Amino acid sequence: MTRRPDIRPRRGTSLSTGLLCVLLGLVALVLSRGRDGFDKGFFQGACIALMVLGAYLLGSATFRKGAADELGDDAWLPSRDGR
C-alpha cells in the first residue's frame, strides 16, 4: 500500500513563518491600492490567500498539541496500565 502524505504542520513551523505570510499579505494589500483590472484582483487574491495561510501557520505554531512521541515515559497511558 502507498503511504498517504502527511498534511499536518511539521514541528519546524514557527511563529516567524506565519508572521511573514501575514506581512506579505499586507504588502499585497498595499500594492492592490491604485491598481485597476487584473492587477488589483491578483493582489487582492494574493492578500487573502497569504492572510489565511499566515493565520493557519500562526495558529498551528501557537496551539500545537503534543504528539505521542513527545509524551515520554512520564505520561500515563491506559494501555500500559498494570492490572
C-alpha positions in Angstrom: 0.0 0.0 0.0 1.1 3.5 -0.6 1.5 5.8 2.3 -0.7 8.9 2.4 1.1 12.2 2.6 1.2 13.9 5.9 -0.6 17.2 5.7 -0.2 18.2 9.3 2.2 21.0 10.1 5.7 20.0 10.8 7.4 20.8 14.1 9.5 23.3 12.3 6.5 25.6 11.9 7.4 28.7 13.7 5.8 32.0 14.5 8.1 33.8 12.2 6.8 31.8 9.2 3.2 32.7 9.9 4.1 36.3 10.6 6.0 36.5 7.3 2.9 35.3 5.4 0.7 37.9 7.2 3.2 40.7 6.4 3.4 39.6 2.8 -0.4 39.7 2.7 -0.3 43.3 3.9 2.2 44.2 1.2 -0.1 42.6 -1.4 -3.0 44.7 0.0 -1.0 47.9 -0.2 0.1 47.0 -3.8 -3.5 46.5 -4.8 -4.3 50.1 -4.0 -4.3 52.4 -7.0 -4.4 49.5 -9.5 -7.2 48.5 -11.8 -8.4 45.4 -13.5 -6.4 42.2 -13.4 -3.6 43.6 -11.2 -5.9 44.7 -8.5 -7.7 41.3 -8.4 -4.4 39.4 -8.4 -3.0 41.4 -5.5 -6.3 41.1 -3.5 -6.4 37.4 -4.1 -2.8 37.0 -3.0 -3.6 39.1 0.1 -6.5 36.8 1.1 -4.5 33.6 0.4 -1.4 34.8 2.3 -3.5 36.1 5.3 -5.4 32.7 5.6 -2.1 30.8 5.3 -0.4 33.0 7.8 -3.3 32.7 10.3 -3.2 28.9 9.9 0.6 28.8 10.5 0.3 31.1 13.5 -2.4 29.0 15.0 -0.6 25.7 14.4 2.6 27.1 15.9 0.8 28.6 18.9 -1.8 26.0 19.8 0.2 22.8 18.9 -0.9 19.7 20.7 1.7 17.2 21.9 2.3 14.1 19.7 2.5 10.6 21.1 6.3 10.6 20.6 6.6 13.7 22.8 4.9 12.2 25.8 7.9 10.5 27.1 8.0 7.9 30.0 6.1 10.2 32.5 2.8 10.1 30.7 0.1 7.7 31.8 -1.4 5.6 29.1 -4.3 3.2 29.7 -2.7 0.5 27.5 0.4 0.5 29.9 -1.8 0.3 33.0 -0.6 -2.7 35.0 -3.6 -4.6 36.3 
